[in-house]
Amino acid sequence: GGGGGDDDSSDSGGSEDLEQTERQYKELLAEQLRIDQQKRELEEQKRRAEQQRVLQQQLAQAQAQIAAHQEQLRKLQAEQERAQQPPQSQAQAQAQAQQQQQQQ
């Protein structure tokens, strides 16, 4: 009878080992899933950061274009103002422009 009991205990010992192995395996799987999730999140963050960088570049380009357009507008307005001035004041304007250039 005693021998049989020993067999039982060794069996239960074996199944406990198996349960522990299964538990460890499940924990490893869960850990692997967490790591995969973190990797996906990191990839997403990197992708968003890249998108943001591209958007910022595009924004900078757009701002540069706007600045260039504003400069062109300013020149056009100045030309229009000069064109609208009567002839004698245009000579004065040229004289003033020369004075300003000398001051600079």
C-alpha positions in Angstrom: 0.0 0.0 0.0 2.8 2.3 1.0 4.4 2.0 -2.4 1.2 3.0 -4.1 1.1 6.1 -2.0 4.6 7.0 -3.1 3.6 6.7 -6.7 0.6 9.0 -6.1 2.8 11.6 -4.5 5.4 11.5 -7.3 2.5 11.8 -9.8 1.1 14.9 -8.0 4.6 16.3 -7.9 4.9 15.8 -11.6 1.5 17.5 -12.3 2.6 20.4 -10.0 5.7 20.8 -12.1 3.6 20.8 -15.2 1.2 23.4 -13.7 4.2 25.6 -12.8 5.6 25.2 -16.3 2.2 26.1 -17.8 1.9 29.1 -15.5 5.4 30.3 -16.4 4.6 29.8 -20.0 1.4 31.8 -19.7 3.3 34.6 -17.8 5.9 34.6 -20.6 3.2 34.8 -23.2 1.6 37.7 -21.3 5.0 39.4 -21.1 5.5 38.8 -24.8 2.1 40.4 -25.5 3.0 43.4 -23.3 6.3 43.8 -25.2 4.6 43.5 -28.5 2.0 46.1 -27.4 4.8 48.5 -26.2 6.6 48.0 -29.5 3.4 48.8 -31.5 2.9 51.9 -29.3 6.5 53.0 -29.9 6.1 52.5 -33.6 2.9 54.6 -33.5 4.7 57.3 -31.6 7.6 57.3 -34.1 5.1 57.5 -37.0 3.3 60.4 -35.3 6.6 62.2 -34.6 7.6 61.7 -38.3 4.2 63.0 -39.4 4.6 66.0 -37.1 8.1 66.7 -38.5 6.7 66.6 -42.0 3.8 68.9 -41.1 6.2 71.3 -39.4 8.4 71.3 -42.6 5.3 72.0 -44.7 4.2 74.7 -42.3 7.6 76.4 -42.5 7.5 76.2 -46.3 4.0 77.7 -46.4 5.1 80.5 -44.0 8.1 81.2 -46.2 5.8 81.4 -49.3 3.4 83.7 -47.4 6.4 86.0 -46.5 7.5 86.1 -50.1 4.0 86.9 -51.3 3.7 89.7 -48.7 7.0 91.1 -49.9 5.8 91.0 -53.5 2.5 92.7 -52.4 4.4 95.4 -50.5 6.5 96.1 -53.6 3.4 96.2 -55.9 1.7 98.6 -53.4 4.8 100.8 -53.3 4.9 100.9 -57.1 1.2 101.7 -57.3 1.7 104.5 -54.8 4.6 105.9 -56.9 2.5 105.6 -60.1 -0.4 107.5 -58.4 1.8 110.4 -57.3 1.9 113.5 -59.5 5.2 114.0 -61.5 6.7 116.8 -59.4 6.3 114.8 -56.1 7.8 111.7 -57.8 11.1 113.6 -58.2 10.8 114.4 -54.5 10.2 110.8 -53.7 13.3 109.8 -55.7 15.3 112.4 -53.8 13.9 111.1 -50.5 14.8 107.5 -51.5 18.4 108.7 -52.3 18.6 110.4 -48.9 17.4 107.2 -47.2 19.9 105.1 -49.0 22.7 107.5 -47.9 21.5 107.3 -44.3 21.6 103.5 -44.4 
